[in-house]
């Protein structure tokens, strides 16, 4: 049964609502994605129109992603500022208690005590004996170099070239 023109808009709005609703879910399950795919497949309309509408959804979700990413960076910066304030206040309280010769303050809600800790300061790392050092090694795969070798028909054991497709929305 073909949908009427106004029913297409309603169907797309309903799908859009489900897509946006699934963003807030902790994990997108495959069943939900399969269900959405089935509903997209069942929409009987011009393929070009369907693809363009989905591309509009992609563009809108990309804008949402960018906004969330920006907000995440802003919140991360703010969290860092709050953490620095906490550390400054801790140092201030410790310094004040130390200067006043107090090792404990008993308040009405909280009790604060000055703990004695030992921190290692390294003046020159090169002078340290080998028994106090460990060598760590990081391996980084050079995918762009592997790609170039494979494109030049060279054999790279453990790697292969796979052609994929992506879309560009302009």
N, C-alpha and C positions, 0 to 999 in steps of 0.2 A: 504494500500500500504506500503510495507516494504521499509525502507530507505536503501540506499547503505552505505557501511562502511564510506566513506568520508563524507556523509551527516549527520551521527551521530555526528561527531566532530563539524560540522558547527552548528547543532541544539543545542548541549550542549554549544558551545561558545556563541550562541545567548541568550540562557537562562541565562548563567553566566553574560553576559553583562547587561541583564535586572535586575538580582538580585543585581549586584553591583550598577547599576543606581538607584535602589529603596532605597539604603542605604542613599543616600544624600537627599532623600525626607524627609520633616519634620515629616510626619506620614505615616506609611505603612498602606494603606487601605486594607480591606479584599478583595475587588474586584481584586486588583493586585495579592494578594496571591492566590486567587481562579484561576485566569488566569494562573499563573505559574504552579499551581498544575495540571490544565487541560493539559497544554503542556507537563509536565513530564509524566502524565498518557498516553498521546497519543504517546509517543516515543515507537516504537515497537522494543524492543531489549531484550536480556536476562535480567531477573529480577536482578540477581546477579551483572551484569555489571552496570545496572542502579543504584542500591543501592551503589555500590562502587564509582561510579562517583559522586553521591550526597554526599557521605561521604568525598570525596576529596574536594568538594565545602565547606562542613562544616569545614573541617580542615583549608582551606584557609581563610574562614570568621573568624574563631577563631583567626588565626594569625593577621588578620586585626583588630579584636576587641582588642587583647592584645596590638598591636602597638598604637591604638587610646587611649587605657586606659593609657599606659605609657606616651604618649604625653600629655594627659589631666593632669596627675599628674605633669609633668614637667611644663606645662603652669600654673597650679594652684600655684606651688612653685614660679614661676616667678611673677605671679600676687601678691602674698603675699609680695615678695621683693619690688615690685613697690609701693604697698600700704604703706609699712614701710618707704620707701624713701619719699613719700608724707607727711606722718605724721611727719617725722623728719624735712622736709623743713617747714611745717606749724609751728612746735614748734620753729624752728630757727627764722622765720620771726616774730612771736609773741614776742619772747624773745628780739630780736633786737629792735623792735619798742618800747617795754616796757622800755628797758634800755635807749633808746634815748628820752623817754618821748613823743613819737609821738602816737597819736591815729588814725591818718589817713595819708595815702600816696596816692597822686594823680599822676598817671603815664600817659603816652601818650595813652596807650591802656586799662589799668586796674586801678581801684581804690581799695585800700586795707585799711580796717579799722579794728581796734583792738576792738573786742567785749568783754564785761565783762560777764562771765558766773559763775554760782555757781555749784560746784560739791560736792556731799555728800561723805565724807570719813568715813568709818566704822572702828573704832578701835577695838571694841569687839562686835561681833554679839549677844553673849549671854546676854549682859547687856541691849540690846534694849527692850523697853516695848512691850508687846504682840500686842498692837494696830498697831505697825509698822511692823508686821510680818504676813506672810500667810503660811499655811501648804499646800504643794503640794504632791500629791500621784501619783506614777507611777505604773501601772499594766502591768506586763509582762507575756505573755502566755508562759508556759513551754512546748513547743511542743514535745521535746524529752521525757519528763516524761509522757505526755499524750500518746504518741506512745507506750511507754513501757507498760503502764497500759492497753491500748487497745489490744496490742499483747498478754498480759497475760489474755485475755478474761474478763477484768474488765469493768464495765460500767462507762463511763464518759459522764455525761449529757452535751449536746451542742457540742459534738465532735464525729467524726466517722473516721474510717480508710478506706482509699481509695487506692487501688492498682493502681499504674501507671507504665508506661514503659519508659525507657530511653535507649539511645544507648551509647556504648563505642566504640570509634574508636582507634584502636591500630596499 
